[in-house]
Amino acid sequence: MTTTDNADSRESSVPNAPKPVGTRKCSLCGGSGDKRGMLRVAKTKDGVVFLDKAKNGKGGGRGAYLCAECSAATAEKKHALERVLKCKVPPEVYAEMKAVRSEQ
C-alpha cells in the first residue's frame, strides 16, 4: 500500500460535506442550540471576563452561552453567567451584550 492509498482511506465518505456545528446549552434557560446563534461570555485564567466577539467562539477561556431568546437583562438579574463562570461579571459586559442584541 502506498502513502496515497492511506490518505484516500482517511477522507470523509461524503466529499465536500459541511463541518458539523457544535451545540451549546444556554446558561439562563437551559435550552440547547447552535453555538453560532448564541452570545458567548468568557473568563480567562487571569479572571478577566469579556464578551467573545469571535465568529468561531475561540476567544479562549471558560465560556458561558446565552441563547437568542434570553435577554442580557434577565441574565444579569438572575446572575446566571456569574453562577457558571464562578466570578463577578462586570456591568460593562452586560451593556455590551445588550448593544449586540439590539444590533441583531
BAGULO-660335 format. One record per residue: x, y, z of N, C-alpha, C, O in turn; residue number from 1; residue in three letters. Coordinates in Angstrom, 1 decimal. Example, Ala and Ser with C-alpha at 12.3 -4.5 7.8 and 13.67 -1.06 7.14 Angstrom:
+--------+--------+--------+--------+--------+--------+--------+--------+--------+--------+--------+--------+------+------+
!    npx !    npy !    npz !   capx !   capy !   capz !    cpx !    cpy !    cpz !    opx !    opy !    opz ! loro ! base !
+--------+--------+--------+--------+--------+--------+--------+--------+--------+--------+--------+--------+------+------+
!   13.2 !   -5.7 !    7.8 !   12.3 !   -4.5 !    7.8 !   13.2 !   -3.3 !    7.8 !   14.2 !   -3.3 !    8.5 !    1 !  ALA !
!   12.8 !   -2.2 !    7.1 !   13.7 !   -1.1 !    7.1 !   12.9 !    0.0 !    7.9 !   13.4 !    1.1 !    8.0 !    2 !  SER !
+--------+--------+--------+--------+--------+--------+--------+--------+--------+--------+--------+--------+------+------+
// end
This chain:
+--------+--------+--------+--------+--------+--------+--------+--------+--------+--------+--------+--------+------+------+
!    npx !    npy !    npz !   capx !   capy !   capz !    cpx !    cpy !    cpz !    opx !    opy !    opz ! loro ! base !
+--------+--------+--------+--------+--------+--------+--------+--------+--------+--------+--------+--------+------+------+
!    0.8 !   -1.2 !    0.0 !    0.0 !    0.0 !    0.0 !    0.9 !    1.2 !    0.0 !    1.9 !    1.3 !    0.7 !    1 !  MET !
!    0.6 !    2.2 !   -0.8 !    1.4 !    3.4 !   -0.9 !    0.8 !    4.5 !    0.0 !   -0.3 !    4.3 !    0.6 !    2 !  THR !
!    1.5 !    5.6 !    0.1 !    1.0 !    6.7 !    1.0 !   -0.2 !    7.3 !    0.5 !   -1.0 !    7.8 !    1.3 !    3 !  THR !
!   -0.4 !    7.3 !   -0.8 !   -1.7 !    7.9 !   -1.4 !   -2.9 !    7.1 !   -1.0 !   -4.0 !    7.6 !   -0.9 !    4 !  THR !
!   -2.7 !    5.7 !   -1.0 !   -3.8 !    4.9 !   -0.6 !   -4.2 !    5.1 !    0.8 !   -5.4 !    5.1 !    1.1 !    5 !  ASP !
!   -3.3 !    5.4 !    1.7 !   -3.6 !    5.7 !    3.1 !   -4.4 !    7.0 !    3.2 !   -5.3 !    7.1 !    4.0 !    6 !  ASN !
!   -4.0 !    8.0 !    2.5 !   -4.7 !    9.3 !    2.5 !   -6.1 !    9.2 !    2.0 !   -7.0 !    9.8 !    2.6 !    7 !  ALA !
!   -6.3 !    8.3 !    1.0 !   -7.7 !    8.2 !    0.5 !   -8.6 !    7.5 !    1.5 !   -9.8 !    7.8 !    1.5 !    8 !  ASP !
!   -8.1 !    6.6 !    2.3 !   -8.9 !    5.8 !    3.2 !   -9.3 !    6.7 !    4.4 !  -10.3 !    6.4 !    5.1 !    9 !  SER !
!   -8.6 !    7.8 !    4.7 !   -8.9 !    8.6 !    5.8 !   -9.9 !    9.7 !    5.5 !  -10.4 !   10.4 !    6.4 !   10 !  ARG !
!  -10.1 !   10.0 !    4.2 !  -11.0 !   11.0 !    3.8 !  -12.5 !   10.7 !    4.2 !  -12.8 !    9.5 !    4.3 !   11 !  GLU !
!  -13.3 !   11.7 !    4.3 !  -14.7 !   11.5 !    4.6 !  -15.4 !   10.8 !    3.5 !  -15.0 !   10.9 !    2.3 !   12 !  SER !
!  -16.4 !   10.0 !    3.8 !  -17.1 !    9.2 !    2.8 !  -18.0 !   10.1 !    1.9 !  -18.3 !    9.8 !    0.8 !   13 !  SER !
!  -18.2 !   11.3 !    2.4 !  -19.0 !   12.3 !    1.7 !  -18.1 !   13.5 !    1.3 !  -17.7 !   14.2 !    2.2 !   14 !  VAL !
!  -17.8 !   13.6 !    0.0 !  -16.9 !   14.8 !   -0.3 !  -17.6 !   16.1 !   -0.2 !  -18.8 !   16.2 !   -0.4 !   15 !  PRO !
!  -16.9 !   17.1 !    0.2 !  -17.4 !   18.5 !    0.4 !  -18.5 !   18.5 !    1.4 !  -19.4 !   19.4 !    1.3 !   16 !  ASN !
!  -18.6 !   17.7 !    2.4 !  -19.6 !   17.7 !    3.4 !  -19.4 !   18.9 !    4.3 !  -18.2 !   19.1 !    4.7 !   17 !  ALA !
!  -20.4 !   19.6 !    4.8 !  -20.2 !   20.7 !    5.7 !  -19.7 !   20.2 !    7.1 !  -20.1 !   19.1 !    7.5 !   18 !  PRO !
!  -18.9 !   21.0 !    7.7 !  -18.5 !   20.6 !    9.0 !  -19.6 !   20.7 !   10.0 !  -20.5 !   21.5 !    9.9 !   19 !  LYS !
!  -19.7 !   19.8 !   11.0 !  -20.7 !   19.8 !   12.0 !  -20.6 !   21.1 !   12.8 !  -19.5 !   21.5 !   13.2 !   20 !  PRO !
!  -21.7 !   21.6 !   13.2 !  -21.7 !   22.8 !   14.1 !  -22.0 !   22.4 !   15.5 !  -23.0 !   21.6 !   15.7 !   21 !  VAL !
!  -21.2 !   22.8 !   16.4 !  -21.4 !   22.4 !   17.8 !  -22.7 !   23.0 !   18.4 !  -23.1 !   24.1 !   18.1 !   22 !  GLY !
!  -23.3 !   22.3 !   19.3 !  -24.4 !   22.8 !   20.1 !  -24.0 !   23.1 !   21.5 !  -23.1 !   22.4 !   22.0 !   23 !  THR !
!  -24.6 !   24.2 !   22.0 !  -24.2 !   24.6 !   23.4 !  -25.5 !   24.8 !   24.1 !  -26.6 !   24.9 !   23.6 !   24 !  ARG !
!  -25.4 !   24.8 !   25.5 !  -26.6 !   24.9 !   26.3 !  -26.6 !   26.4 !   26.9 !  -25.6 !   26.9 !   27.4 !   25 !  LYS !
!  -27.7 !   27.0 !   26.8 !  -27.9 !   28.3 !   27.3 !  -27.8 !   28.3 !   28.9 !  -28.3 !   27.5 !   29.6 !   26 !  CYS !
!  -27.0 !   29.3 !   29.4 !  -26.8 !   29.3 !   30.8 !  -28.0 !   29.8 !   31.6 !  -28.1 !   29.6 !   32.8 !   27 !  SER !
!  -28.9 !   30.5 !   30.9 !  -30.1 !   31.0 !   31.6 !  -31.3 !   30.1 !   31.5 !  -31.9 !   29.7 !   32.6 !   28 !  LEU !
!  -31.7 !   29.7 !   30.3 !  -32.9 !   28.9 !   30.2 !  -32.6 !   27.4 !   30.1 !  -33.6 !   26.6 !   30.3 !   29 !  CYS !
!  -31.4 !   27.0 !   29.8 !  -31.1 !   25.6 !   29.7 !  -31.3 !   25.0 !   28.3 !  -31.1 !   23.8 !   28.2 !   30 !  GLY !
!  -31.8 !   25.7 !   27.4 !  -32.1 !   25.2 !   26.1 !  -30.8 !   25.0 !   25.3 !  -29.9 !   25.8 !   25.5 !   31 !  GLY !
!  -30.8 !   24.1 !   24.4 !  -29.7 !   23.8 !   23.5 !  -29.9 !   24.5 !   22.2 !  -31.0 !   24.6 !   21.7 !   32 !  SER !
!  -28.8 !   24.8 !   21.6 !  -28.9 !   25.4 !   20.2 !  -27.5 !   25.5 !   19.6 !  -26.5 !   25.2 !   20.2 !   33 !  GLY !
!  -27.5 !   26.0 !   18.3 !  -26.3 !   26.2 !   17.5 !  -25.5 !   27.3 !   18.2 !  -26.0 !   28.3 !   18.5 !   34 !  ASP !
!  -24.2 !   27.0 !   18.4 !  -23.4 !   28.0 !   19.1 !  -23.2 !   29.3 !   18.4 !  -22.9 !   30.3 !   19.0 !   35 !  LYS !
!  -23.4 !   29.2 !   17.0 !  -23.2 !   30.5 !   16.3 !  -24.3 !   31.4 !   16.5 !  -24.2 !   32.6 !   16.2 !   36 !  ARG !
!  -25.5 !   31.0 !   17.0 !  -26.6 !   31.8 !   17.3 !  -26.7 !   32.3 !   18.7 !  -27.6 !   33.0 !   19.1 !   37 !  GLY !
!  -25.6 !   32.0 !   19.5 !  -25.6 !   32.4 !   20.9 !  -24.5 !   33.4 !   21.2 !  -23.5 !   33.5 !   20.4 !   38 !  MET !
!  -24.7 !   34.2 !   22.2 !  -23.6 !   35.1 !   22.7 !  -22.8 !   34.3 !   23.7 !  -23.3 !   33.5 !   24.5 !   39 !  LEU !
!  -21.4 !   34.5 !   23.6 !  -20.5 !   33.8 !   24.5 !  -19.8 !   34.8 !   25.4 !  -19.2 !   35.8 !   24.9 !   40 !  ARG !
!  -19.9 !   34.6 !   26.7 !  -19.1 !   35.4 !   27.6 !  -18.0 !   34.5 !   28.1 !  -18.3 !   33.3 !   28.5 !   41 !  VAL !
!  -16.8 !   34.9 !   28.2 !  -15.7 !   34.1 !   28.6 !  -14.9 !   34.7 !   29.7 !  -14.9 !   35.9 !   29.9 !   42 !  ALA !
!  -14.3 !   33.8 !   30.5 !  -13.4 !   34.2 !   31.6 !  -12.0 !   33.6 !   31.4 !  -11.9 !   32.4 !   31.2 !   43 !  LYS !
!  -11.0 !   34.4 !   31.3 !   -9.6 !   33.9 !   31.2 !   -9.1 !   33.4 !   32.5 !   -9.7 !   33.5 !   33.5 !   44 !  THR !
!   -7.9 !   32.8 !   32.4 !   -7.3 !   32.3 !   33.6 !   -6.9 !   33.4 !   34.6 !   -6.9 !   33.1 !   35.8 !   45 !  LYS !
!   -6.8 !   34.6 !   34.1 !   -6.4 !   35.7 !   34.9 !   -7.7 !   36.3 !   35.6 !   -7.6 !   37.2 !   36.4 !   46 !  ASP !
!   -8.9 !   35.8 !   35.3 !  -10.1 !   36.3 !   35.9 !  -10.8 !   37.4 !   35.1 !  -11.7 !   38.0 !   35.6 !   47 !  GLY !
!  -10.3 !   37.7 !   33.9 !  -10.9 !   38.8 !   33.1 !  -12.1 !   38.3 !   32.4 !  -12.0 !   37.2 !   31.7 !   48 !  VAL !
!  -13.2 !   38.9 !   32.5 !  -14.5 !   38.5 !   31.9 !  -14.7 !   39.4 !   30.7 !  -14.7 !   40.6 !   30.8 !   49 !  VAL !
!  -15.1 !   38.8 !   29.5 !  -15.3 !   39.6 !   28.3 !  -16.3 !   38.9 !   27.4 !  -16.5 !   37.7 !   27.5 !   50 !  PHE !
!  -16.9 !   39.7 !   26.6 !  -17.8 !   39.2 !   25.6 !  -17.0 !   38.7 !   24.4 !  -16.3 !   39.5 !   23.8 !   51 !  LEU !
!  -17.1 !   37.5 !   24.1 !  -16.3 !   36.9 !   23.0 !  -17.0 !   37.2 !   21.7 !  -18.1 !   36.7 !   21.4 !   52 !  ASP !
!  -16.4 !   38.1 !   20.9 !  -16.9 !   38.5 !   19.6 !  -16.4 !   37.7 !   18.4 !  -16.7 !   38.0 !   17.3 !   53 !  LYS !
!  -15.5 !   36.7 !   18.7 !  -15.0 !   35.9 !   17.6 !  -16.1 !   35.1 !   17.0 !  -16.9 !   34.5 !   17.7 !   54 !  ALA !
!  -16.2 !   35.1 !   15.7 !  -17.2 !   34.4 !   14.9 !  -17.2 !   32.9 !   15.3 !  -18.2 !   32.2 !   15.2 !   55 !  LYS !
!  -16.0 !   32.3 !   15.5 !  -15.9 !   30.9 !   15.8 !  -15.9 !   30.5 !   17.2 !  -15.9 !   29.4 !   17.6 !   56 !  ASN !
!  -16.1 !   31.5 !   18.1 !  -16.2 !   31.2 !   19.5 !  -14.9 !   30.7 !   20.2 !  -14.9 !   30.0 !   21.1 !   57 !  GLY !
!  -13.8 !   31.1 !   19.6 !  -12.5 !   30.6 !   20.1 !  -11.7 !   31.7 !   20.8 !  -10.5 !   31.9 !   20.6 !   58 !  LYS !
!  -12.4 !   32.5 !   21.6 !  -11.7 !   33.6 !   22.2 !  -10.8 !   33.2 !   23.4 !  -10.1 !   34.0 !   24.0 !   59 !  GLY !
!  -10.9 !   32.0 !   23.8 !  -10.1 !   31.5 !   24.9 !  -10.8 !   31.7 !   26.2 !  -11.6 !   32.6 !   26.4 !   60 !  GLY !
!  -10.5 !   30.8 !   27.2 !  -11.1 !   30.9 !   28.5 !  -12.4 !   30.0 !   28.6 !  -12.9 !   29.5 !   27.6 !   61 !  GLY !
!  -12.9 !   30.0 !   29.8 !  -14.1 !   29.3 !   30.1 !  -15.3 !   30.1 !   29.6 !  -15.4 !   31.3 !   29.9 !   62 !  ARG !
!  -16.2 !   29.5 !   28.9 !  -17.3 !   30.2 !   28.3 !  -18.6 !   29.9 !   28.9 !  -18.9 !   28.7 !   29.3 !   63 !  GLY !
!  -19.5 !   30.8 !   28.8 !  -20.9 !   30.7 !   29.2 !  -21.7 !   31.3 !   28.0 !  -21.4 !   32.3 !   27.5 !   64 !  ALA !
!  -22.8 !   30.6 !   27.6 !  -23.5 !   30.9 !   26.4 !  -24.9 !   31.4 !   26.8 !  -25.5 !   31.0 !   27.8 !   65 !  TYR !
!  -25.4 !   32.4 !   26.0 !  -26.8 !   32.9 !   26.2 !  -27.5 !   32.9 !   24.9 !  -27.0 !   33.4 !   23.9 !   66 !  LEU !
!  -28.6 !   32.2 !   24.8 !  -29.4 !   32.0 !   23.5 !  -30.0 !   33.3 !   23.1 !  -30.1 !   34.2 !   23.9 !   67 !  CYS !
!  -30.6 !   33.2 !   21.9 !  -31.2 !   34.4 !   21.3 !  -32.5 !   34.8 !   22.0 !  -32.9 !   36.0 !   22.0 !   68 !  ALA !
!  -33.2 !   33.9 !   22.6 !  -34.5 !   34.1 !   23.3 !  -34.3 !   34.8 !   24.6 !  -35.2 !   35.4 !   25.1 !   69 !  GLU !
!  -33.1 !   34.6 !   25.3 !  -32.9 !   35.1 !   26.6 !  -32.2 !   36.5 !   26.5 !  -31.4 !   36.7 !   25.7 !   70 !  CYS !
!  -32.7 !   37.4 !   27.4 !  -32.1 !   38.7 !   27.4 !  -31.0 !   38.9 !   28.4 !  -30.8 !   38.2 !   29.3 !   71 !  SER !
!  -30.1 !   39.8 !   28.0 !  -29.0 !   40.1 !   28.9 !  -29.4 !   40.7 !   30.3 !  -28.8 !   40.4 !   31.3 !   72 !  ALA !
!  -30.5 !   41.4 !   30.2 !  -31.0 !   42.0 !   31.5 !  -31.5 !   40.9 !   32.4 !  -31.3 !   41.0 !   33.7 !   73 !  ALA !
!  -32.2 !   39.9 !   31.9 !  -32.6 !   38.7 !   32.7 !  -31.4 !   38.0 !   33.3 !  -31.4 !   37.5 !   34.4 !   74 !  THR !
!  -30.4 !   37.8 !   32.4 !  -29.2 !   37.0 !   32.9 !  -28.5 !   37.8 !   34.0 !  -28.0 !   37.2 !   34.9 !   75 !  ALA !
!  -28.5 !   39.1 !   33.9 !  -27.9 !   40.0 !   34.9 !  -28.7 !   39.9 !   36.2 !  -28.1 !   39.8 !   37.3 !   76 !  GLU !
!  -30.0 !   39.9 !   36.1 !  -30.9 !   39.9 !   37.2 !  -30.8 !   38.6 !   38.0 !  -30.8 !   38.5 !   39.2 !   77 !  LYS !
!  -30.7 !   37.5 !   37.2 !  -30.6 !   36.1 !   37.9 !  -29.2 !   35.6 !   38.1 !  -29.1 !   34.5 !   38.6 !   78 !  LYS !
!  -28.2 !   36.4 !   37.8 !  -26.8 !   36.1 !   38.0 !  -26.4 !   34.7 !   37.3 !  -25.6 !   34.0 !   37.9 !   79 !  HIS !
!  -27.0 !   34.4 !   36.2 !  -26.8 !   33.2 !   35.5 !  -25.3 !   33.0 !   35.1 !  -24.7 !   32.0 !   35.2 !   80 !  ALA !
!  -24.8 !   34.1 !   34.5 !  -23.4 !   34.0 !   34.0 !  -22.4 !   33.9 !   35.1 !  -21.4 !   33.2 !   35.0 !   81 !  LEU !
!  -22.7 !   34.6 !   36.2 !  -21.8 !   34.6 !   37.3 !  -21.8 !   33.2 !   38.0 !  -20.8 !   32.8 !   38.5 !   82 !  GLU !
!  -22.9 !   32.6 !   38.0 !  -23.0 !   31.2 !   38.5 !  -22.2 !   30.2 !   37.7 !  -21.5 !   29.4 !   38.3 !   83 !  ARG !
!  -22.2 !   30.4 !   36.4 !  -21.5 !   29.5 !   35.5 !  -20.0 !   29.8 !   35.5 !  -19.1 !   28.8 !   35.6 !   84 !  VAL !
!  -19.6 !   31.0 !   35.5 !  -18.2 !   31.4 !   35.4 !  -17.6 !   31.5 !   36.8 !  -16.3 !   31.6 !   36.9 !   85 !  LEU !
!  -18.4 !   31.4 !   37.8 !  -17.9 !   31.5 !   39.2 !  -17.1 !   32.7 !   39.5 !  -16.1 !   32.7 !   40.2 !   86 !  LYS !
!  -17.6 !   33.9 !   39.0 !  -16.9 !   35.1 !   39.3 !  -17.9 !   36.3 !   39.0 !  -19.0 !   36.0 !   38.4 !   87 !  CYS !
!  -17.6 !   37.5 !   39.4 !  -18.4 !   38.6 !   39.2 !  -18.3 !   39.0 !   37.7 !  -17.2 !   39.2 !   37.2 !   88 !  LYS !
!  -19.4 !   39.3 !   37.0 !  -19.4 !   39.7 !   35.7 !  -19.6 !   41.2 !   35.7 !  -20.6 !   41.7 !   36.2 !   89 !  VAL !
!  -18.7 !   42.0 !   35.1 !  -18.8 !   43.5 !   35.2 !  -20.0 !   44.0 !   34.4 !  -20.5 !   43.4 !   33.4 !   90 !  PRO !
!  -20.6 !   45.1 !   34.9 !  -21.8 !   45.7 !   34.2 !  -21.5 !   46.1 !   32.7 !  -22.4 !   46.1 !   31.9 !   91 !  PRO !
!  -20.2 !   46.4 !   32.4 !  -19.8 !   46.7 !   31.1 !  -20.1 !   45.6 !   30.1 !  -20.5 !   45.8 !   28.9 !   92 !  GLU !
!  -19.9 !   44.3 !   30.6 !  -20.1 !   43.2 !   29.7 !  -21.6 !   43.0 !   29.4 !  -22.0 !   42.7 !   28.3 !   93 !  VAL !
!  -22.5 !   43.3 !   30.4 !  -23.9 !   43.2 !   30.2 !  -24.4 !   44.3 !   29.2 !  -25.2 !   44.1 !   28.4 !   94 !  TYR !
!  -23.8 !   45.5 !   29.4 !  -24.1 !   46.6 !   28.5 !  -23.7 !   46.3 !   27.1 !  -24.4 !   46.6 !   26.1 !   95 !  ALA !
!  -22.5 !   45.7 !   26.9 !  -22.1 !   45.3 !   25.6 !  -23.0 !   44.2 !   25.0 !  -23.2 !   44.2 !   23.8 !   96 !  GLU !
!  -23.4 !   43.3 !   25.8 !  -24.3 !   42.2 !   25.3 !  -25.7 !   42.8 !   24.9 !  -26.2 !   42.4 !   23.8 !   97 !  MET !
!  -26.2 !   43.8 !   25.6 !  -27.4 !   44.5 !   25.2 !  -27.3 !   45.2 !   23.9 !  -28.2 !   45.2 !   23.1 !   98 !  LYS !
!  -26.1 !   45.8 !   23.7 !  -25.8 !   46.5 !   22.5 !  -25.7 !   45.6 !   21.3 !  -26.3 !   45.9 !   20.2 !   99 !  ALA !
!  -25.1 !   44.4 !   21.5 !  -25.0 !   43.5 !   20.4 !  -26.4 !   42.9 !   20.1 !  -26.7 !   42.7 !   18.9 !  100 !  VAL !
!  -27.2 !   42.6 !   21.1 !  -28.6 !   42.1 !   20.8 !  -29.4 !   43.1 !   20.1 !  -30.3 !   42.8 !   19.3 !  101 !  ARG !
!  -29.2 !   44.4 !   20.4 !  -30.0 !   45.4 !   19.7 !  -29.7 !   45.6 !   18.2 !  -30.5 !   46.0 !   17.4 !  102 !  SER !
!  -28.4 !   45.2 !   17.9 !  -28.0 !   45.2 !   16.5 !  -28.5 !   44.1 !   15.7 !  -28.7 !   44.1 !   14.5 !  103 !  GLU !
!  -28.8 !   43.0 !   16.4 !  -29.3 !   41.7 !   15.7 !  -30.6 !   41.9 !   15.2 !  -31.2 !   40.9 !   14.6 !  104 !  GLN !
+--------+--------+--------+--------+--------+--------+--------+--------+--------+--------+--------+--------+------+------+
// end
